[in-house]
Amino acid sequence: MKIIILGAGQVGGNLAENLAKEDTDITVVDIDNLRLRELQDKLDIRTVRGMASHPDILRLAGAEDADMIIAVTNSDEVNMVACQVAYTVFHTPTKIARIRSTGYLKQQEIFKNKAMPVDFTVNPEQIITKDIAQLIQHPGALQVMDFADGQVQLVAVKAYYGGPLVDQELRYLKQHIPSVDMRVAAIFRRDRAILPEGSTVIEADDEVFFIAATKDIPTVMNELRRTERPNKRIIIAGGGQIGAGLARALEQRYRVRLIERNRQKCLELSETLDKTIVLAGDAGERELLLEENIENTDVFCALTNEDEVNIMSSMLAKSLGARKVISLVNNPAYVDLIQGGEIDIAISPQQSTLGSILTHVRKGDVVKVHSLRRGAAEAIEAIAHGDKNASKVVGKAIGSINLPDGTRIGAIVRNGQTIIAHDNVVIEPDDHVILFLVNKKQIPEVEKLFQAPLSFF
């Protein structure tokens, strides 16, 4: 597949790095020559310097025979015009644009071929807001991923010393939770992936990914972790798009305070938010946090545009007694350094956005992708098409399917019903199959399994 990425920033660079590992023909366009040189030094890609929306630059990048253009520059307008040019001049089949302005996104009729031909829009702020809201909803989770329109969730938790499942074989899981059908999809131990078997023993500090029907997630989490009280009091540092969006999403269910330095923005937020208490000040000031009873705060979310401010204010909040801190970190190099120490969870915008874009890159009928472990692993929702004669998976029991190494089927959603994947479960036409891959090199093989037969068309 030939893909042109417009924009070499954090999102574009991270996307190029992930796709370059998959033997994809990648060209990156940006006006920053230094940034392009950095990417070319470490990745096997082409780069073109110039304005991403100009026809001559797109032609130089190979738009005449590109399969896809992914416009992720910092300008919504440049991204939209680039897609327009790709459609009108080069007839590019698939066009994806990062759109940050909610004003554009509210008017979806804009993104039509007769208007602005963008096939798929990606809004990082909305994705991050949803991710953080789910983490707050599920105390103890490191990551929460939705599949099948929210019917199934894949959740990552860290096993703790003294937990009921630590030092126990997975085969005894059913005895602990007899009322719930669930499956452990993968275990990461000291950054090494383990595909679980019945005899696999969970160790303390293991990162355990399990899949279950959404309604059963709280029950399973209570078995894997010490029971945590529900979150009630939330403090958000930063009143930008993510901070304001999160406050709006949470304020009906939680007691939310939002701290913002800019007084004019504070006035605007106080008028648009309903129940959130908006405070003018610096979230890095010890006195302010103490005044707001940081020691009784369940979750402190640092969501400003500056990594250093987020990290330092989160560490301060934790030291003053906040039960859990979540920090937005743009620099991927910081994520591994800080998560799991003073900072409970580090959210990477690039990582959150990556899955949404990969959903449209994957071949076969893939309807959802979540990127995990900083791009090292993936969870995919694919639809099985055809019949037992034409398909490689339909009509076959899961135990008899020749899955690539490092791949595990976690669950199936059939007509609104969640079926946890056991070896004797037979896949039927139109099943939504949720897979976990710890080795991204096997993605082409998984795609082939779910490519619809010609007779389907």
Summary of the structure (lengths in Angstrom):
residues: 457
radius of gyration: 22.8
end to end distance: 21.0
largest distance: 69.6
contacts: 1559
relative contact order: 0.10
helix: 36%
strand: 27%
